[in-house]
Amino acid sequence: MFAAIEQKLTSILGDDLSARAHLDVLEAPAAAAAPNPGRGTVLVSVAKWTPAARFERGRFSFAGTQSRRVQPIHFEVNVDCLLRPAGPSPAELAAARELLLVDTSLVSHGLARPELQSGQGFAIADPDPGFQVLSFELADAAVDRDPNAAGALAARLHYRGDAEIWPPGVTQQEGEILAIDVASVALPLELTVANPVLRAGQTSVVRARALPASRVDTRTPPARAPLRLAVTVLSDAPPAQRGTIGGGVPGLETGFRLIDVTPPLTSIDYRAPAAGIGRARVERVAVHLATPDGHRGVLLGSAAVRLEPG
């Protein structure tokens, strides 16, 4: 993954600088020692990477019915340019510095092409390369004024980019949407409570209007099943001290009941807590569409029931 990024940049610069006969373009970990007198080296190395913040959806990529988990990253690349003067004289040193500045200018200009800045220029022939570069740009550059201890003039161009990386060949199969069934419900859902004020142990009926009766159950063969609601009780009281929903069947989430829709009115039985109503409070019967697998779906509305002590 990172090796491929290094190799791609080295290849690009090798082509760009092929006319610079005094230069060798190398990929790390080539030795960074001073080149021979009168010659220069361009050394490409991935220097650092850090994770990039993404929502969970941004940590996966999809191709048809397959997905892979990717790691979004910020990465940094150093391009080190070295040039050793042909000799120790001031004129030779000045000529070498001028040559180094031209080299770094060509590197800077070459790596600023639009297809590299957008990441598209990093694409390689492998259909599953393990990386995708999203952006790439020069962060800063510095040129040393004096030769280093080995007698070479040095410059560094520092690049930053964004990418996604993944292990090549690792994917997982995803489900496929074969049919879409639209349930049209006017919101807020019309809910009425037969008795909106209750005491301990009393019951009331919440009625829901204007709901479709069925939903797609299977595509092949075509079949429909009753549309279901996932209903629960919302309260400030702990779960054991709340009212309960009767009828239907238990949902896959704690505290939810699944109730078949029965147009034109769907009845939902609510029972107040058997005891423990020490002060007046309000509980809400929350009505969701149920998903086919028995979980709660979109919230359609809620109805308030006032609990009185006594």
C-alpha atoms as one frame of an Amber mdcrd trajectory, in Angstrom:
protein
   0.000   0.000   0.000   2.491   2.637   1.167   5.213   0.916  -0.835   3.074
   1.346  -3.947   2.758   5.086  -3.245   6.549   5.382  -2.932   7.068   3.374
  -6.113   4.547   5.435  -8.061   6.115   8.756  -7.062   9.608   7.429  -7.797
   8.452   6.302 -11.239   6.819   9.670 -11.976   9.883  11.640 -10.926  12.176
   9.241 -12.782  10.320  10.043 -15.992  10.107  13.781 -15.273  13.822  14.094
 -14.524  15.149  11.680 -17.138  16.823  14.535 -19.022  18.770  15.560 -15.910
  21.779  13.338 -16.593  23.454  14.179 -13.287  20.503  12.857 -11.209  19.591
   9.437  -9.839  15.959   9.105  -8.692  15.716   6.502  -5.941  13.083   5.014
  -3.677  13.726   4.611   0.051  15.575   2.932   1.697  18.372   3.837  -0.711
  21.365   5.289   1.130  21.072   9.025   1.706  24.849   9.519   1.711  26.352
  12.190  -0.487  26.496  11.261  -4.176  29.718  11.374  -6.140  31.163  14.801
  -6.999  29.106  16.578  -9.648  26.125  14.242  -9.238  22.815  14.442  -7.435
  20.197  12.161  -5.896  16.440  12.475  -5.490  15.166  10.174  -2.722  11.422
   9.480  -2.259  10.093   8.195   1.072   6.740   7.898   2.845   7.478   9.609
   6.146   4.336   9.490   8.271   0.621   8.768   8.368  -2.194   9.428  10.822
  -5.845   8.300  10.904  -8.427  10.589   9.313 -11.720  11.214  11.090 -14.713
   9.783   9.218 -18.255   8.774  10.041 -18.713   4.992  10.073 -20.191   5.028
   6.559 -16.977   6.594   5.269 -14.934   3.632   6.540 -16.381   1.282   3.922
 -16.268   1.257   0.132 -18.717  -0.630  -2.052 -18.474  -2.288  -5.461 -21.736
  -3.907  -6.484 -22.723  -6.369  -3.754 -19.251  -6.457  -2.194 -17.775  -4.139
   0.386 -14.429  -3.670   2.054 -13.397  -1.900   5.214 -10.951   0.902   4.459
  -8.803   3.031   6.744  -8.910   6.729   5.886  -5.517   8.326   6.536  -3.513
  11.505   6.181  -0.041  10.668   4.879   3.207  12.586   4.418   5.957  12.099
   1.858   9.471  13.543   1.793  11.367  14.108  -1.439  15.030  14.698  -0.533
  17.296  16.268  -3.156  21.072  16.020  -2.735  23.778  17.436  -4.969  27.509
  17.243  -4.399  29.604  20.051  -5.904  32.205  18.992  -8.455  34.882  20.579
  -6.292  35.464  22.774  -3.236  35.878  26.136  -4.983  33.268  28.906  -4.458
  32.439  28.837  -8.178  31.817  25.070  -8.077  29.719  25.441  -4.932  27.638
  28.216  -6.517  27.115  26.161  -9.668  26.013  23.159  -7.621  23.553  25.256
  -5.639  22.068  26.657  -8.835  21.730  23.133 -10.216  20.053  21.935  -6.983
  17.538  24.779  -7.092  16.622  23.871 -10.662  16.220  20.216  -9.628  13.903
  21.080  -6.741  11.911  23.471  -8.937  11.326  20.705 -11.466  10.279  18.276
  -8.719   7.906  20.853  -7.237   6.349  21.667 -10.611   6.107  18.037 -11.727
   4.318  16.855  -8.568   1.855  19.756  -8.760   0.109  18.416 -11.860  -3.687
  18.308 -11.404  -4.029  14.539 -11.715  -1.649  14.054  -8.776  -3.328  16.717
  -6.657  -6.675  14.957  -7.168  -5.121  11.540  -6.523  -6.065  10.124  -9.926
  -2.464  10.135 -11.093  -1.551   7.549  -8.439  -3.731   4.856 -10.038  -1.851
   1.698 -10.997  -2.762  -1.217 -13.263  -3.593  -3.587 -10.375  -7.424  -3.713
 -10.057  -7.099  -4.136  -6.268  -4.041  -2.033  -5.332  -4.794  -1.693  -1.612
  -4.907   2.090  -1.688  -6.623   5.065  -3.255  -5.078   8.517  -3.030  -7.699
  11.248  -2.685  -5.488  14.346  -2.570  -1.791  15.251  -2.677  -0.080  18.617
  -2.369   3.151  20.345  -1.395   3.137  21.383   2.250   6.508  23.138   2.396
  10.071  22.976   1.091  13.454  23.928   2.514  16.936  24.257   0.995  20.051
  24.201   3.171  22.356  27.130   2.589  25.606  25.301   3.266  26.872  21.813
   2.411  26.248  19.102   4.997  28.953  17.119   6.778  29.315  14.834   3.759
  29.929  17.808   1.486  26.555  17.751  -0.298  23.945  20.457  -0.691  20.508
  19.300   0.421  16.859  20.276  -0.032  13.621  18.664   1.135  10.149  18.948
  -0.330   7.470  17.868   2.139   4.122  16.646   0.798   0.810  15.854   2.476
  -2.031  13.771   1.120  -5.244  11.935   1.960  -5.856   8.315   1.077  -7.761
   5.162   1.886  -5.852   1.916   2.446  -6.972  -1.713   2.730  -5.505  -5.233
   2.466  -5.784  -6.291  -1.204  -8.140  -9.171  -1.888 -10.165  -8.781   1.323
 -13.875  -8.130   0.689 -17.171  -9.240   2.151 -20.485  -9.960   0.527 -23.334
  -7.527   1.133 -27.062  -7.980   0.769 -28.835  -6.781  -2.339 -32.045  -4.746
  -2.465 -34.315  -6.600  -4.889 -37.575  -4.763  -4.241 -38.733  -1.559  -2.561
 -42.144  -1.297  -0.941 -43.300   2.210  -0.055 -45.538   2.645   3.000 -47.263
   6.026   2.681 -48.167   7.389   6.104 -49.391  10.921   6.805 -47.324  12.417
   9.620 -47.855  13.171  12.372 -49.734   9.886  12.708 -53.236  10.369  14.052
 -53.292   8.714  17.484 -56.193   8.885  19.917 -56.287   7.689  23.518 -59.586
   6.330  24.809 -58.780   7.288  28.407 -55.805   9.657  28.665 -55.767   9.771
  32.508 -55.132   6.533  34.389 -54.333   5.242  37.846 -52.295   2.185  38.849
 -53.358  -0.985  37.042 -55.891   0.688  34.736 -55.905   0.221  30.986 -56.608
   2.293  27.934 -56.607   1.818  24.178 -54.527   3.896  21.793 -55.885   3.858
  18.242 -53.853   4.614  15.121 -55.429   5.675  11.822 -54.394   5.819   8.154
 -51.870   2.996   7.960 -51.404   0.631   4.995 -52.424  -2.929   5.744 -49.530
  -4.893   4.255 -45.977  -4.860   2.974 -43.901  -6.963   0.573 -42.896 -10.217
   2.248 -41.194 -12.143  -0.568 -40.322 -11.188  -4.139 -40.221 -14.698  -5.573
 -42.922 -15.875  -5.348 -44.641 -12.496  -4.852 -46.304 -12.378  -1.450 -47.359
  -9.768   1.066 -47.533  -9.842   4.853 -49.314  -7.638   7.405 -47.577  -4.363
   8.109 -46.491  -4.305  11.745 -45.897  -1.584  14.286 -43.146  -1.646  16.909
 -44.583  -0.043  20.039 -42.962   0.822  23.359 -43.540   3.009  26.437 -41.349
   6.049  27.054 -41.134   7.350  30.616 -38.883   9.040  33.150 -39.456   6.049
  35.431 -37.157   2.984  35.364 -38.301   0.260  32.933 -39.695  -1.966  35.705
 -41.954   0.879  36.920 -43.390   1.868  33.539 -46.644   0.966  31.904 -46.702
  -1.909  29.419 -48.073  -2.674  25.954 -50.379  -5.658  25.610 -51.175  -7.787
  22.577 -48.931  -8.570  19.648 -45.645 -10.412  20.065 -42.324  -9.393  21.637
 -39.991  -7.445  19.349 -36.289  -8.122  19.054 -35.547  -5.008  21.112 -36.279
  -4.992  24.827 -39.543  -3.286  25.736 -41.043  -3.366  22.227 -44.172  -5.220
  21.067 -44.922  -5.963  17.422 -48.553  -5.345  16.493 -50.200  -6.075  13.147
 -51.887  -3.135  11.439 -55.672  -3.620  11.085 -57.201  -0.787   8.990 -59.056
   1.448   9.364 -58.090   1.522  13.079 -55.222  -0.308  14.759 -55.731  -0.747
  18.495 -52.811  -0.700  20.935 -53.502  -1.812  24.512 -51.716   0.182  27.216
 -51.711  -0.826  30.908 -50.573   1.564  33.637 -48.029   0.308  36.200 -49.593
  -1.933  38.829 -48.126   0.183  41.640 -45.504   2.803  42.418 -47.235   5.899
  41.047 -46.204   8.237  43.840 -46.752  11.447  41.892 -48.456  12.522  38.691
 -46.358  11.916  35.594 -46.748  11.472  31.855 -45.821   8.403  29.845 -45.845
   8.218  26.055 -46.830   5.326  23.837 -44.279   5.538  21.005 -45.310   4.009
  17.674 -42.712   2.980  15.069 -42.961   1.105  11.823 -41.511  -2.354  12.435
 -38.753  -3.672  10.197 -39.249  -7.090   8.579 -36.769  -8.648  11.022 -38.627
  -7.383  14.096 -36.705  -4.233  15.046 -38.066  -0.706  15.338 -38.073   1.387
  12.195 -39.006   5.020  11.643 -40.895   6.763  14.464 -44.438   7.613  13.349
 -45.673   9.411  16.454 -46.527   9.086  20.125 -49.539   9.500  22.395 -49.429
  10.852  25.960 -51.053   9.146  28.951 -51.177  10.929  32.289 -50.695   8.751
  35.383 -52.235   9.872  38.653 -51.468   8.496  42.112 -54.262   6.857  44.064
